[in-house]
Structure formats: C-alpha cells, structure tokens
Amino acid sequence: MNNALIQKVKKQFIEQFITEPLLIFSPGRLNLIGEHTDYNNGFVFPAAIDKGIVLAIAKSDNNYSTVRSIDMDEEFILNLKNIDRVEKNTWKNYIIGVIAELLKKGCQVDNFNCVFAGDIPFGSGLSSSAALENSLAFGCNELFDLGLSKTDLIQISQKAEHNYVGVNCGIMDQYASMFGKKDHALFLDCKLLKSELVPVHLHDYEIVLVNSNVKHALAESGYNDRYAVCQKIIEHLKKPSLREVSLEELNSLKTKLEASDYKKGLYVLQENDRVVACKNALMDNDIEGVGRLLFQSHIGQSEMYKISCKELDFLVDEAKKSVSVIGARMMGGGFGGCTINLVLKTDIEDFKLKISKSYKRKFNKDCSIYNVMLGDGTSVIK
C-alpha cells in the first residue's frame, strides 16, 4: 500500500473539512486469464494488486455531499434527493451510480464529504473504476453502518457501472478488488459467484505489466457490442448464458450466424476452458504451461474476439521473441491498456529496456512498465 498516497488524501481531507476521516483502500486488479468470460457467467482468474484508490470519507452537517478527486483536481456537489447521472463521460458517474444504487436498495445514506486519489495508471486496464466504486460502497457501508455484505457491495458497484456509466461489465473487477488476498489469485465462477483462492508461486518468473498508453475510442462501444453478440447467440439457443452452451450447440448455429459472431462465441467457450487449465497448471507448478495458455488466450482475443489493437499485438509479439518470457497476452476489456507478461526474474531489466526501445521505435511513443505485487482486497486503513 502506498503510504505517501494515504497521507496525501488524509491531509487534503482534514485541511478541507476540518475533521478526521474514515480511510479506505480499494485495489485495482490484474487478470491472469479469462477476458470477456465474466458477463457470460464463465470463469475468470483475477487477483488484487498493490495499487489502488485511497478514499477518505466522513459525515457532513450540510444538506449536500461534497466529493473531490485529487487526481482530476475536480469537485462536485451531490444532492441526495435528486440523483441523476451526468451526461458526459466522467468519473462523477461512478460516484453518483454507487450512491443511487445504495438508495435504491433502501439504505439510509446521509450527506457526506469525500476525497480520493489513486496510483493505478489511467487507462491501463487495471480497473481503477471498480476500485473507486468499491471504495465508496465499502466506505458508506462502514460510515453509515448499513450492514451490507461484501457480495452486496460488489453487486451495487456493478449496477452503478451498468446503470450510470453505461458499461455492461461482468462482476470480475469488483469481485477481485473486494475479495483479493495477498499472493493469491481468485479462480472465480461468475455464475455461482463463488471463488477458490489459488496461491500464485511463479518461482523463477515474475509478472510484468506493459502499458501501451493507448485507449482507442472503440473501448466502451466495442465492449458493449461484444456483449450484444453473446446475447444474440444465447437468444438463438434459448440459454441463460454462454456458460450453458456446448460446442455442439454453438456449431448448430453456424449457418445462422455471421462468421465473425460465431468466432466470438467460440472464443468465449475456449477461453473458459483455458481458465480452468490455467488454474490446474498453477496448482501443478507447471509455470510454463501457464505461459502457453497466456499466448493462446491472446491469439483468441486478437483473431477471434477482435478486442486487441496493433499496439497490444506488437507488445505480445515482441515478448514472444524473448527467451526470457514464457507467456504474454493483452489484459482487460481491450482496444488498448496493458499486456501481462511472465518474465524471468533475472532478465526483467533487460526485457524492460528492449521492449521500451522497440515500442518507441515502432509507434514513436513510450510504453510504461510496472512491477506489481498481488495484494489484499478492499479494507479500512487502520
């Protein structure tokens, strides 16, 4: 946890509101494998990381709530009696959405003051949005003694994103951010909302994230388009989700679907299988097997689900050329963001140098590289 960030948020809150706040840390997440499977009731394999959002919150005597983002250097006033989403794409809708969903649930939320900041790189695919939603939902639960479970809270965060941000996300990001455990990944069944903690021992290898520093305009619309394709397939088959669809059933639709839509459905089925295989490989200490699955996943994301982009494909291709890398793929919703790479510990600095130079040479822009640790989920900062 970033102590400097904690002190910055606490200091600004006390200076502005002259009171001691409740402090919450909510982490971002990485995902070892399993993209776009969560909203299809499938399997995912995420982990909380040691970067996230620090949020300070306290009750207010005013007849309105004040929310300040240090990173954006913006503040807005929230009227709890008249909560409407802001029309433009802004961080404020995440805040509005969480409070609105708490109120819809019948929770007694009173006026509050809130300040937050984060150290999750913007647009990196490490899910700063889920961290922000969870930090506020968790903070309100503690502050107003709402008595909600962690599962209740992540469902509120997810609904906030659906109804106020307009992204039909699955539950993975919120779940990993809330339930993560240090040095573990969560093998999550998104249909049953049950998870298994799996120790992540990579031995001679380490996770290195390479941020392309691009986020193409297609990101949110592309995400929703793929959600719509999956819905179309299950409507044809009269199934509740792609989780219940077999390969034979999907193949029966081949003549009724566009080839591109069939491939998207096939990707989801195959990716689910890869998540299960990845968990088994980790538990068997087959780290090279994990790496092979990451490479296979990227091919599916790029060629079948079409959520990659030239920058991400380049980063994975460069990683594949290195004898120090046993696996790499794009990570997150797609169309930009990060790649996740399993790199030999002794060669990490050499890997960083080479991939930075080649990326700069190819695209005339810099990538950013992060070493992250797997950390605990959302909690009160003592």
Secondary structure as UniProt FT lines:
FT   HELIX           3..17
FT   STRAND          22..31
FT   HELIX           38..40
FT   STRAND          43..44
FT   STRAND          46..59
FT   STRAND          65..69
FT   TURN            70..73
FT   STRAND          74..78
FT   TURN            80..81
FT   HELIX           92..104
FT   TURN            105..106
FT   STRAND          112..118
FT   TURN            122..123
FT   HELIX           128..143
FT   TURN            144..145
FT   HELIX           150..160
FT   HELIX           161..165
FT   HELIX           172..179
FT   TURN            182..183
FT   STRAND          184..189
FT   TURN            190..193
FT   STRAND          194..199
FT   TURN            203..204
FT   STRAND          205..215
FT   HELIX           218..237
FT   HELIX           242..244
FT   HELIX           247..251
FT   TURN            252..256
FT   HELIX           259..283
FT   TURN            284..285
FT   HELIX           287..299
FT   HELIX           300..304
FT   HELIX           310..321
FT   TURN            323..324
FT   STRAND          325..331
FT   STRAND          336..344
FT   HELIX           345..347
FT   HELIX           348..363
FT   STRAND          368..371
FT   STRAND          379..380
//
